[in-house]
Amino acid sequence: MFLFILANLIHAAASFDPSIVDSVNKNRRATWKARDYRGTRFSPAKVVKSLDKTILPEDPLDFMAPLSAPSSYDIREAYPDYVLPIYDQDDCGGCWAFATSGSMSIRRGIAGCWSGPLSMQDLISCDITNSACRGGNPARAQLWAKNKGMTTYSCLPFVSASGRVPTCPTKCRNGSEIERFKWDKTLTLRVDQVQESLFNEGPLYARFNIYEDFLSYSSGVYQHLEGDNLGSHAVILLGWGEENGVKYWLLQNSWSEDWGEQGYFKIKMGTNEAGIEGGFYGGTVVC
Ligand SMILES: *[C@@H]1O[C@H](CO)[C@@H](O)[C@H](O)[C@H]1NC(C)=O
């Protein structure tokens, strides 16, 4: 058992290659900057270990933004009162729960029934249709959120940073009764439906493939340049825009504020970059 874990760690550590940082930063065609995260709170080795092994298709989808969509949109500017903290999933492969709770938190705010940030821990500990810190399926997570729902972060804060998962609690941390919030209907959207939904109702659950170079993303509009596909990851879609002539999607990650643009990142729009345009998930809110 010990040897197995050790072998896994060595494999994971080996997938962060510092030479990628140099070569991205020297690439004059690159639309983003890389950095070496060694010595920060962000650990590429932990992230790699907890990625979903599913690899998403990357065939271009001939996507064009709807003509009615504004050229840029950022939920953080449109609804500053509902900006969520940047979390750190750390040693827990619970990205699916961070993306689901994050999307519902802000959608409840926009719908007029803000309940504060909702609890990814509730999903991690209680959603038996998914695999806690070892991954989850976006559609099943939305279904759980519709049927059972989730409580607030203040009731059940994130406690699985080590990867250890407590059993589903029957009371809030302080002993009060658990109150849960649900999707009215679940959503599965194609990329050409996403901007309208994001603009009118709020963020969505997005996923994409993680390549080795993404682990050293620091700023700018990410496009895959180097390294292997390591698996897939879920994040929260918050908006879109254009930087230096390159259109992008804006997303919130759960790899701590030390990573990326203070926890956020941009990825190229319109070419199904790293599979990001393959499907978006979420739900509707009735207060
Ligand atoms: C206990 O936690 C709940 C959920 O966060 C909160 O609504 C309630 O006010 C807290 N109760 C006390 C006595 O602190």
The ligand as a Gaussian input file, in Angstrom:
#p B3LYP/6-31G(d) Opt

LIG

0 1
 C      -25.515000      27.848000      13.482000
 O      -25.243000      27.792000      12.102000
 C      -26.334000      28.138000      11.266000
 C      -25.916000      27.868000       9.840000
 O      -24.762000      28.562000       9.512000
 C      -26.738000      29.573000      11.525000
 O      -27.840000      29.915000      10.699000
 C      -27.113000      29.736000      12.970000
 O      -27.378000      31.083000      13.242000
 C      -25.993000      29.237000      13.887000
 N      -26.503000      29.203000      15.246000
 C      -25.813000      29.679000      16.265000
 C      -26.468000      29.536000      17.594000
 O      -24.706000      30.192000      16.142000

